[in-house]
Amino acid sequence: MASVTADLEATGGAEISDALRHLLADVFTVFLKTKGFHWQMGGRHFRDYHLLLDEQASQLFPMVDEIAERARKLGGGTLRSVSEITRNQRLRDTDDGQLSPTDMLKELLDDNRQLTQFLRSTHELCDRHRDVATASLLENWIDEAERRIWFLAEITGDS
């Protein structure tokens, strides 16, 4: 597929598309982990944490389609399977069914901090290639991630 961004050099589109593929896998990972913890949450603050994680997952899910469509606009491909997510993700999965609510929230805090770093490094790549459209999307996602971090840090006392 050819890029619809005529003024972006082919190497720039390819580099950004590749970065977006990894970002897409990371967002899927954080989304699924957030939803998984939402489903597993318990304890004294169950209702508050359950609703918070549902809100955060609802914020993450639309990013998936936007990232994939932006990669396609740049002439790149997207993820096609769960195994591709696994090969491209930089954040680790969690299968531990024994985590406390606080441990779950701390893990999501760490994941969102890492995701923010990935968003910022992708933004820097976009700046180098003058891709203002992708950079603009990333700026909104960074702001959303910082809000998730703020809430999780306040709850866990890890400010």
Helices and strands as residue ranges (DSSP letters): H 10-40, H 46-73, H 82-88, H 101-128, H 132-156
